[in-house]
Amino acid sequence: MTTARVETVVDTVFGHQLADPYRWLENDPELREWALPQGRAAEAHLTGLPLRAGLLARLDEVTRDGVEITGFAMAGDRVFFLRQDADVPVLLVREGDQERTVLDPSAIEGDEHSSIDWYEPSPDGRLVACGISRGGSEMGVVHVLDVATGELTPTRLERSSHGFPSWLPDGSGFFCHRYPNPDPALPADRRREDSATWLHRIGQDEPVLALRRGHNLTLPMDPIDRPYMLLPESGELMFALISHEAAGQSITEEMSRFSLYAAPRSGLADLATCQWRKVIDPSDGVVAHTVHGDTLYVVTHKDAPRHQVQAWSLTDGTRRTVVPESDRVVMGAKVVGDHLLVRDIDAGTARMRRIPLAGGEIEEVPLPVGGTVLQWSAHPDGKSALIVFSSWTQSPTAYRYDGELSDTGWIAPSCVDFGDIEITQLRAPARDGALIPLTVLHRKGLPLDGGNPTLMTGYGSYGFLLRRSFNPRLLPWLERGGVYALAGLRGGGEYGREWHEAGLLLNKENTITDFIDCAAHLVAAGYTRPERLAGDGTSAGGIPSGGALVRRPDLFAAMIMQVGVFNTTRMEFSENGPVNAPEFGSQTTEDGLRALLITDSYLRVVDGVDYPAALITVGLNDPRVAAWEPAKMAARLQAATASGRPVLLRVEEHGGHGIGSTREQRNALMADIFAFVASRTGLVGG
């Protein structure tokens, strides 16, 4: 395994000397040249671990026996969904009681596997717009699928990450977002500037520009803003949504800072000159929205840290509260029949309520206990909704809700049995007195003698909530006697805006110390002890896991850091960096730099420290976290540690951030993680 050479670059920012010994790894050809041998060395180490073969076999078994069904969409008399019972998810359509496959991306030839990033059927269900990318890159090409014939036609729309398509009501075309082709002459942090939404008309080759900075003077944008078109199924208005920060998997719920503009649909005739008017400003604190007639229902944290639902008139501008703030966190709202259906989170657990549109008492909608809503969609007929629910021990179930909850039978129950697994909800005391929700899974009858190999994970950014849902890949770890814990760190969404802000920017130290304090609580409660404890974090979860590693290396036997954020003082200079600056900070201000220095674990690595064993993963096609961040962290830890414990860089040459990975890739990753943690914590279960 090649030790990375040191070529230190020192930046002086607001009087701080930032020494970066591996800046050269930010150069892609050199990164690959160094990382690929690292990946081969990691593979040799991991495949040689004693439990790895058995864990992989068991992972293959539990995922083969359980079919994953996700991503439902309803159009016309058809129901579409993704099903994974082979290597990648395929798109199916259900008509009545009959199901058939309409798109199998594994049949697409190429050097890397293809996967469906997103899809959206036309209103009548005859056509499907879909983004298809290779190697987990998420930067796919937009295709149009003819549902009847299976014909798949590529369009001119490429780099369609965050596509969020919206069809014209007559199905004659759709709007879709795309990033510009990267200009190698531009610095990385400018290559996604001025992204745009385009109108693709069926039967025409060239798309038409719809939304972009400078295209319409009544729609102001900054270079990093991303514009999207929204066309409700009814009404006389169209909407332009301008996302100002890093976005998630929806542009209607769990939103970061954005603006929303409205214009008459007649403006579709000339989108360069139509008159847009702002209806939602970032200062309104809106995190979810839905349109019904001339009413805009919004979920807002303004003057309500755990969120409230308001109804805003799109005609006279009046606003009224329809669901006031409570102990729950309101996540979203949809109109179903003559009621407004409201989705809540109570300390991470899904709840649901409804209120008559005409006004009246708020009523509880019974849901199964102790889980999460994976998806909910109002049916196009407006009379019912689809709710997909899951919990730690209940595999996903697709329910129809029309005033009552009934199982559609569309998802068969998994035969993977968690009946021997116990779930305990703890509140771990943080050092400042806050109580951090901590969920612990283990075999029933587990002795609290401090001797249990334990893997604890956390995230704590963007106000995002890690789902408490069914995951058969946990079973091979749990059934061997391992403990799995999930910490609801500040910076996440367990308790709404106040919980997010408590781990935001200059408060980000809380995210890291919460992770440490939750780990210490597991030790104090008798679940484990430091030499049997491993931490884990993915993506922005690299901030608490990497931060804990450099602050309390004595508390962990191993640390797993998957496609993680480590070098935040440099992150804003990557392609995806600028949109993340509002969450983590920026070198452009002194306070922004102070926030970045809290989270930059790479700069906090100290030579000669006995660091725990570390498994760091990277995807060379990652569009979210630049591959050089995990690579630089691995290089720095390998050079600095004095413990003699392994520091491995696991390289996915044909993978990205994990989205779009094949089943084989996912199972191999989990087998490597469990085997590595087992080897460092003493797990020997049969």
C-alpha positions in Angstrom: 0.0 0.0 0.0 1.5 3.3 -1.2 2.0 6.0 1.5 0.9 9.3 0.2 3.6 11.9 -0.4 3.4 15.1 1.5 3.3 18.4 -0.4 2.0 20.9 2.2 0.0 23.9 1.0 -0.7 26.6 3.7 -3.6 28.9 3.3 -3.9 32.0 5.6 -7.6 32.8 6.2 -8.5 35.5 8.8 -5.2 34.9 10.5 -5.5 31.1 10.7 -2.8 29.0 9.1 -4.5 26.1 7.4 -1.8 23.5 6.5 -2.9 20.9 4.0 -0.3 18.2 3.3 -2.4 16.3 0.7 -3.9 19.1 -1.5 -2.5 17.4 -4.5 -5.1 14.6 -4.1 -7.7 17.1 -5.2 -6.2 16.5 -8.7 -8.4 13.8 -10.3 -5.7 11.8 -12.2 -3.4 11.8 -9.2 -6.3 10.9 -6.9 -7.2 7.8 -9.0 -3.5 6.8 -9.3 -3.1 6.8 -5.6 -6.6 5.5 -4.5 -6.9 2.5 -6.7 -3.9 0.6 -5.1 -5.3 1.7 -1.8 -8.6 0.1 -2.7 -6.9 -3.2 -3.8 -5.0 -3.3 -0.5 -8.2 -2.7 1.5 -10.0 -5.4 -0.5 -7.2 -7.9 0.3 -7.4 -7.1 4.0 -11.2 -7.2 4.2 -11.8 -10.4 2.2 -9.3 -12.1 4.4 -11.2 -11.4 7.6 -12.5 -14.5 9.4 -16.3 -13.7 9.4 -16.4 -11.9 6.0 -17.5 -14.9 3.8 -20.2 -16.0 6.2 -21.5 -12.5 6.6 -21.7 -12.0 2.8 -23.5 -15.3 2.3 -26.0 -14.3 5.0 -26.5 -10.8 3.4 -27.1 -12.4 0.0 -29.6 -14.7 1.6 -31.7 -12.0 3.5 -31.7 -9.7 0.5 -32.5 -12.5 -2.0 -35.5 -13.6 0.2 -36.8 -10.1 0.6 -37.9 -8.1 -2.5 -37.5 -4.3 -2.1 -40.4 -2.3 -3.6 -40.1 1.5 -3.5 -41.0 4.7 -5.4 -44.7 4.4 -6.1 -46.4 6.7 -8.6 -50.0 6.8 -9.8 -51.1 8.0 -13.2 -54.3 7.3 -15.0 -55.4 3.8 -14.1 -51.8 2.7 -13.7 -49.6 2.3 -10.6 -45.8 2.4 -11.2 -43.2 1.3 -8.8 -39.5 0.1 -8.5 -38.8 -3.4 -7.5 -35.4 -4.9 -6.7 -35.2 -8.7 -6.8 -32.0 -8.7 -8.8 -29.0 -6.5 -9.0 -30.6 -3.1 -9.7 -34.2 -1.9 -9.3 -36.5 -2.3 -12.3 -39.6 -0.2 -13.2 -42.9 -2.1 -13.2 -46.5 -1.0 -13.9 -49.6 -2.5 -12.3 -52.9 -2.4 -14.2 -55.7 -4.0 -12.2 -54.2 -7.1 -10.7 -51.6 -7.5 -13.4 -48.0 -6.4 -13.1 -45.3 -6.2 -15.8 -41.8 -4.9 -16.1 -41.5 -1.9 -18.4 -37.9 -0.9 -17.9 -34.9 -3.0 -16.7 -31.8 -0.8 -16.7 -29.5 -3.9 -16.4 -30.3 -4.6 -20.0 -28.6 -1.3 -21.0 -25.1 -2.1 -22.3 -22.1 -0.1 -21.1 -18.8 -0.2 -19.2 -20.6 0.6 -15.9 -24.0 -0.6 -14.6 -27.0 1.6 -15.3 -29.7 2.6 -12.7 -32.9 4.6 -12.6 -32.2 7.8 -10.7 -35.8 9.1 -10.8 -38.9 8.7 -12.9 -42.3 10.5 -13.4 -45.2 9.1 -15.5 -47.3 11.4 -17.7 -50.8 12.3 -16.3 -52.4 9.6 -18.4 -49.7 7.0 -17.6 -48.8 6.4 -21.3 -45.3 7.8 -21.0 -42.6 8.0 -18.3 -39.8 10.5 -18.1 -36.8 9.0 -16.3 -33.2 9.8 -15.5 -30.8 6.9 -16.1 -27.1 7.2 -15.0 -24.1 4.9 -15.0 -21.9 3.8 -12.1 -23.8 5.5 -9.4 -22.9 8.9 -10.7 -26.5 10.3 -10.5 -25.7 12.6 -13.5 -28.0 10.7 -15.9 -29.5 11.2 -19.3 -33.2 11.9 -19.4 -35.1 9.3 -21.4 -38.8 8.9 -22.4 -40.4 5.5 -22.0 -43.4 4.3 -24.0 -45.2 2.2 -21.4 -47.2 0.2 -24.0 -44.2 -0.7 -26.3 -41.3 -0.5 -23.9 -39.5 1.8 -26.3 -36.9 3.9 -24.5 -35.8 7.1 -26.2 -32.9 9.3 -24.9 -33.4 13.1 -25.0 -30.8 15.9 -25.2 -31.1 16.5 -21.5 -28.0 15.3 -19.7 -26.6 15.7 -16.2 -30.1 15.5 -14.8 -29.3 15.1 -11.2 -32.2 16.6 -9.2 -34.3 16.4 -12.3 -37.7 16.8 -10.6 -39.7 16.6 -13.8 -43.2 18.1 -14.2 -45.5 17.1 -17.0 -47.7 19.4 -19.0 -51.4 18.5 -18.2 -52.0 17.1 -21.7 -48.8 14.9 -21.6 -47.3 16.6 -24.6 -44.1 17.4 -22.8 -42.4 17.9 -19.5 -40.1 20.3 -17.7 -36.9 18.9 -16.2 -33.8 20.3 -14.4 -30.3 19.7 -15.5 -26.8 21.0 -14.8 -24.6 22.5 -17.5 -21.9 20.4 -19.1 -18.8 21.0 -16.9 -16.2 23.4 -18.3 -12.8 22.2 -17.3 -11.5 25.8 -17.6 -13.7 26.8 -14.7 -12.7 26.0 -11.0 -14.7 23.1 -9.7 -16.9 25.2 -7.4 -18.3 27.1 -10.5 -19.1 24.1 -12.7 -22.7 23.7 -11.6 -23.5 27.4 -11.7 -26.5 28.5 -13.8 -28.3 25.2 -13.9 -31.6 25.3 -15.7 -35.0 23.7 -16.3 -35.9 22.9 -19.8 -39.1 22.0 -21.6 -38.9 18.8 -23.6 -41.8 18.3 -26.0 -42.6 14.7 -27.1 -41.5 14.2 -30.7 -39.1 17.1 -30.8 -35.3 16.7 -30.5 -34.3 20.1 -29.1 -35.5 21.1 -25.6 -36.6 24.7 -24.9 -35.1 26.8 -22.1 -37.7 27.5 -19.5 -36.0 28.7 -16.2 -32.4 30.0 -15.7 -30.7 33.0 -14.2 -31.2 36.0 -16.4 -33.8 34.3 -18.7 -36.7 36.2 -17.0 -36.0 39.4 -15.1 -39.0 38.8 -12.8 -37.4 35.6 -11.6 -34.2 36.7 -9.8 -31.5 34.0 -9.1 -28.0 33.7 -7.9 -25.5 31.5 -9.8 -25.8 28.6 -7.4 -29.6 28.6 -7.4 -31.4 25.7 -9.0 -34.8 26.4 -10.6 -37.7 23.9 -10.9 -41.1 24.1 -12.5 -44.2 22.9 -10.7 -47.5 22.4 -12.5 -50.4 21.3 -10.1 -52.9 19.0 -11.7 -55.6 21.7 -11.6 -55.8 25.5 -11.3 -54.8 28.5 -13.4 -51.3 28.9 -11.9 -47.9 27.5 -12.5 -45.0 27.8 -10.0 -41.3 28.2 -10.2 -39.3 27.0 -7.2 -35.8 28.3 -6.7 -33.7 26.2 -4.4 -30.9 28.2 -2.6 -29.2 25.4 -0.7 -28.5 21.7 -0.8 -31.7 19.9 -1.5 -33.0 16.5 -0.6 -35.2 14.0 -2.5 -38.2 16.2 -2.8 -39.1 19.8 -3.7 -42.4 19.8 -1.8 -41.3 18.4 1.6 -38.3 18.5 4.0 -37.1 21.5 2.2 -34.1 23.7 2.8 -34.2 27.4 2.1 -36.1 28.2 -1.1 -38.3 30.8 -2.9 -41.6 30.1 -4.7 -43.0 32.2 -7.5 -46.4 32.0 -9.2 -47.6 33.1 -12.6 -50.7 32.5 -14.8 -50.4 29.3 -16.9 -50.9 31.4 -20.0 -47.3 32.4 -19.4 -46.2 29.0 -20.7 -46.5 30.6 -24.1 -43.5 32.8 -23.4 -41.5 31.9 -20.2 -39.0 34.6 -20.9 -41.5 37.5 -20.5 -44.2 36.1 -18.3 -44.7 38.0 -15.0 -43.7 36.0 -11.9 -44.7 37.0 -8.4 -43.1 35.7 -5.2 -45.4 33.8 -2.9 -42.8 32.2 -0.6 -39.7 33.9 0.6 -36.8 32.2 2.4 -37.6 34.3 5.5 -41.1 32.6 5.7 -39.3 29.5 7.0 -41.4 27.1 4.9 -40.2 23.5 4.8 -43.2 21.9 2.9 -46.0 23.1 0.7 -48.9 21.9 -1.4 -51.4 23.7 -3.6 -55.2 23.1 -3.6 -57.3 25.3 -5.8 -56.4 28.9 -4.8 -54.9 27.9 -1.4 -51.3 27.3 -0.7 -50.9 25.1 2.4 -47.4 25.6 4.0 -45.5 23.9 6.8 -43.4 26.6 8.4 -41.0 26.9 11.4 -41.4 30.7 11.6 -42.5 31.5 15.2 -43.0 27.7 15.6 -39.8 25.8 16.0 -41.6 22.4 15.7 -43.6 23.7 12.7 -47.2 24.7 12.1 -49.5 24.4 9.1 -50.9 27.6 7.6 -53.3 28.2 4.7 -52.3 31.1 2.4 -54.7 32.5 -0.1 -53.2 32.9 -3.6 -55.8 35.5 -4.5 -55.9 38.0 -1.6 -52.8 37.0 0.3 -54.5 36.3 3.6 -52.9 33.8 5.9 -54.4 31.6 8.7 -53.1 28.9 10.9 -54.9 25.5 10.5 -52.6 23.2 12.5 -50.8 25.0 15.4 -47.5 24.0 16.7 -47.4 21.1 19.2 -44.9 18.7 20.8 -44.8 16.9 17.5 -42.8 18.1 14.4 -45.0 18.7 11.4 -43.2 17.3 8.3 -45.8 17.7 5.5 -49.4 18.2 4.5 -51.6 16.9 1.6 -55.2 17.4 0.6 -57.1 14.0 0.5 -60.8 14.2 -0.2 -62.3 16.9 2.0 -59.5 16.8 4.6 -56.0 18.0 5.0 -53.7 15.1 5.9 -50.8 16.1 8.1 -47.6 14.0 8.6 -45.8 14.3 11.9 -42.7 13.1 13.6 -42.7 12.4 17.4 -39.1 11.9 18.5 -38.4 10.2 15.2 -41.6 8.1 15.1 -44.2 8.7 12.4 -47.6 10.0 13.4 -50.5 11.4 11.2 -53.5 13.7 11.7 -56.3 15.1 9.6 -58.4 18.3 9.7 -61.5 19.1 7.6 -60.7 21.7 4.9 -63.8 23.6 6.0 -62.5 23.8 9.5 -63.1 21.7 12.6 -61.3 19.5 15.1 -58.0 17.9 14.4 -58.3 14.1 14.4 -55.7 11.3 14.9 -55.1 9.0 11.9 -54.1 5.6 13.4 -50.8 4.3 12.1 -48.9 1.1 13.0 -46.7 1.7 16.1 -43.1 2.8 16.1 -42.0 3.3 12.5 -41.7 5.7 9.7 -43.6 6.8 6.6 -41.3 6.0 3.7 -43.6 7.6 1.1 -47.0 9.2 0.9 -48.7 10.4 -2.3 -52.2 11.8 -2.9 -54.0 9.8 -5.7 -54.7 11.8 -8.8 -58.4 11.4 -8.2 -58.0 13.5 -5.0 -60.0 11.1 -2.9 -57.4 8.8 -1.5 -53.7 8.6 -0.6 -51.0 5.9 -0.8 -49.0 5.6 2.5 -46.0 3.3 2.6 -45.1 2.5 6.2 -42.2 0.6 7.8 -40.6 0.0 11.1 -37.5 -1.7 12.5 -39.3 -5.0 12.6 -42.1 -4.5 10.0 -41.2 -4.7 6.4 -42.8 -2.0 4.2 -46.5 -2.1 3.7 -48.4 0.0 1.1 -51.7 1.3 2.5 -54.6 3.0 0.8 -56.0 5.8 2.9 -59.5 7.1 2.1 -60.6 7.9 5.7 -59.6 4.4 6.7 -56.2 2.7 6.4 -56.2 -0.6 4.4 -53.4 -2.8 3.0 -53.3 -2.7 -0.8 -51.4 -6.0 -0.8 -48.9 -4.5 -3.3 -45.9 -5.3 -1.2 -45.6 -8.9 0.1 -44.4 -9.2 3.7 -40.7 -10.0 4.0 -39.8 -13.5 5.2 -36.8 -12.0 7.0 -37.7 -12.4 10.7 -36.8 -9.8 13.3 -38.9 -11.6 16.0 -35.8 -12.3 18.1 -34.7 -8.6 18.0 -35.5 -6.2 20.8 -35.7 -2.4 20.3 -35.0 0.0 23.2 -35.6 3.7 23.1 -33.1 5.6 25.3 -32.4 9.3 26.1 -28.7 9.8 26.3 -27.7 12.9 28.4 -25.5 15.3 26.5 -22.9 17.3 28.4 -25.1 20.4 28.3 -28.1 18.6 29.7 -29.9 18.0 26.4 -31.4 14.5 26.0 -30.4 12.8 22.7 -32.8 10.1 21.4 -30.8 6.9 21.0 -32.4 3.7 19.6 -30.7 0.4 20.4 -31.3 -2.9 18.6 -30.0 -6.3 19.8 -31.0 -9.9 20.4 -33.5 -10.5 23.2 -31.9 -11.4 26.5 -28.7 -9.5 25.8 -26.6 -9.2 29.0 -25.7 -5.6 30.0 -22.2 -6.6 31.1 -20.3 -4.3 28.9 -19.0 -7.0 26.6 -21.2 -6.6 23.5 -19.7 -5.6 20.2 -21.6 -2.4 19.2 -21.9 -0.3 16.1 -23.4 3.2 16.6 -24.4 5.5 13.8 -25.4 9.1 13.6 -25.9 11.9 11.1 -27.0 15.3 12.5 -27.1 17.7 9.5 -29.6 19.5 7.2 -32.5 18.9 9.7 -32.6 15.4 8.1 -34.0 12.5 10.0 -32.5 9.0 9.7 -35.4 6.7 9.0 -36.4 4.1 11.6 -37.3 1.5 9.0 -36.9 -2.1 8.1 -33.4 -3.1 7.1 -32.8 -6.8 6.5 -29.0 -6.0 6.1 -28.8 -5.4 9.9 -29.9 -8.9 10.7 -26.5 -10.7 10.0 -24.9 -8.4 12.6 -27.6 -8.6 15.2 -28.2 -12.3 15.1 -24.5 -12.9 15.8 -24.8 -11.0 19.0 -23.9 -7.5 17.8 -25.6 -4.4 19.0 -26.7 -1.6 16.6 -27.5 1.9 17.8 -28.9 5.0 16.1 -28.3 8.4 17.6 -30.6 11.3 16.8 -27.9 14.0 16.9 -28.5 17.8 17.1 -28.4 19.2 13.6 -30.9 16.5 12.5 -34.7 16.7 12.4 -35.9 14.8 15.4 -37.3 17.8 17.1 -37.8 20.3 14.3 -36.1 23.6 13.5 -34.7 24.1 17.0 -32.9 20.7 16.9 -31.5 21.5 13.5 -30.3 25.0 14.6 -28.7 23.5 17.7 -26.3 21.6 15.4 -25.9 24.3 12.7 -22.8 26.3 11.8 -21.3 27.6 15.1 -23.4 25.1 17.0 -21.9 22.2 15.1 -19.8 21.2 18.0 -23.0 19.9 19.6 -23.4 17.4 16.7 -20.0 15.9 17.4 -20.2 15.9 21.2 -23.7 14.4 21.0 -22.1 11.5 19.1 -19.4 11.1 21.8 -21.9 11.4 24.6 -24.2 8.8 23.1 -21.3 6.4 22.7 -20.3 7.1 26.4 -23.9 6.4 27.4 -23.9 3.0 25.8 -20.8 2.2 27.8 -22.3 3.6 31.0 -25.5 1.6 30.5 -23.6 -1.6 30.2 -24.2 -2.3 26.5 -20.5 -2.2 25.6 -17.1 -0.8 26.5 -14.6 1.2 24.4 -12.6 -1.8 23.1 -15.9 -3.3 21.8 -17.4 -0.1 20.4 -17.4 1.2 16.8 -18.8 4.4 15.4 -20.3 4.9 12.0 -21.2 7.9 9.8 -22.2 8.3 6.2 -21.9 11.5 4.0 -22.4 14.4 6.4 -22.3 11.7 9.1 -18.6 11.9 8.5 -18.7 15.1 10.6 -19.7 13.4 13.9 -17.8 10.2 13.2 -14.6 11.9 12.1 -15.0 14.6 14.8 -15.4 11.9 17.5 -12.4 10.0 16.2 -10.1 13.0 16.5 -11.5 14.2 19.8 -12.0 10.9 21.6 -9.9 8.2 19.9 -9.8 6.3 23.2 -13.6 5.8 23.2 -13.7 3.6 20.0 -12.1 0.4 18.8 -13.0 1.3 15.2 -14.6 4.0 13.2 -16.5 3.4 9.9 -16.7 6.6 7.7 -18.6 6.1 4.5 -18.3 8.7 1.6 -17.8 11.2 4.4 -17.4 14.9 4.8 -14.0 15.5 6.5 -12.2 18.5 5.0 -14.9 21.1 5.2 -12.5 24.1 4.9 -12.0 22.9 1.3 -15.4 21.5 0.6 -16.9 24.7 -0.7 -14.3 24.6 -3.5 -15.7 21.3 -4.8 -18.5 21.0 -7.5 -21.2 20.4 -4.9 -19.6 22.6 -2.2 -21.3 26.0 -2.7 -24.8 24.8 -2.0 -23.6 23.3 1.3 -22.0 26.5 2.6 -25.2 27.6 4.4 -25.2 24.4 6.4 -21.5 24.1 7.3 -20.0 27.6 6.8 -17.8 29.5 4.3 -14.3 31.0 4.3 -15.8 34.2 3.0 -16.7 35.3 6.6 -14.8 35.0 9.9 -17.8 33.3 11.6 -18.1 31.0 8.6 -14.5 29.9 8.9 -14.9 29.3 12.7 -17.8 27.0 11.9 -15.8 25.1 9.3 -12.9 24.7 11.7 -15.3 22.9 14.1 -16.2 20.3 11.5 -12.9 19.8 9.7 -11.6 16.6 11.2 -8.9 16.3 8.6 -7.2 19.4 9.9 -7.5 18.1 13.5 -5.6 14.8 12.9 -2.4 14.9 15.1 0.8 12.9 14.5 1.6 10.2 17.0 -1.9 9.6 18.4 -3.2 6.1 19.0 -6.2 6.3 16.7 -8.7 3.5 16.4 -8.9 1.3 13.4 -10.6 3.1 10.5 -12.5 2.0 7.4 -13.1 4.9 5.1 -15.1 4.4 1.9 -15.0 6.4 -1.3 -16.9 6.3 -4.6 -14.9 7.6 -7.5 -18.1 8.7 -9.3 -19.5 10.5 -6.2 -21.4 13.7 -7.3 -22.1 14.8 -3.7 -18.9 14.5 -1.7 -15.8 14.9 -3.7 -13.8 11.7 -3.7 -10.7 13.6 -2.6 -12.3 14.2 0.9 -12.3 10.6 2.0 -8.9 10.0 0.2 -7.2 12.9 2.0 -8.6 11.8 5.4 -7.3 8.2 4.8 -3.8 9.6 3.8 -3.6 11.8 6.8 -4.7 9.1 9.3 -2.3 6.5 7.8 0.6 8.9 8.3 -0.4 10.1 11.8 -1.6 7.1 13.7 0.7 5.5 16.2 -1.6 2.6 17.2 -0.6 0.1 14.6 -4.3 -0.4 13.9 -5.3 -0.5 10.2 -6.5 2.6 8.3 -8.2 1.3 5.1 -9.5 3.2 2.1 -12.2 1.1 0.5 -12.6 2.3 -3.1 -15.7 1.8 -5.3 -14.3 2.5 -8.7 -17.7 2.1 -10.4 -19.8 3.7 -7.7 -20.8 7.0 -6.3 -22.5 8.2 -3.1 -24.4 4.9 -2.7 -27.5 5.9 -4.6 -27.7 3.7 -7.7 -25.4 1.0 -6.2 -26.2 -2.5 -7.2 -27.3 -5.1 -4.7 -24.0 -6.9 -5.1 -22.2 -3.6 -4.2 -24.4 -2.9 -1.2 -24.0 -6.4 0.2 -20.2 -6.5 -0.3 -20.0 -3.1 1.5 -22.0 -4.3 4.5 -20.1 -7.5 4.7 -16.8 -5.5 4.7 -18.1 -3.2 7.4 -19.5 -5.9 9.7 -16.4 -8.1 9.2 -14.1 -5.1 9.9 -16.0 -4.1 13.1 -16.2 -7.7 14.2 -12.4 -8.1 13.9 -11.8 -5.0 16.0 -14.5 -5.5 18.7 -14.3 -9.3 19.2 -17.5 -10.4 17.6 -17.3 -14.2 17.1 -21.0 -15.1 16.9 -21.9 -18.1 14.7 
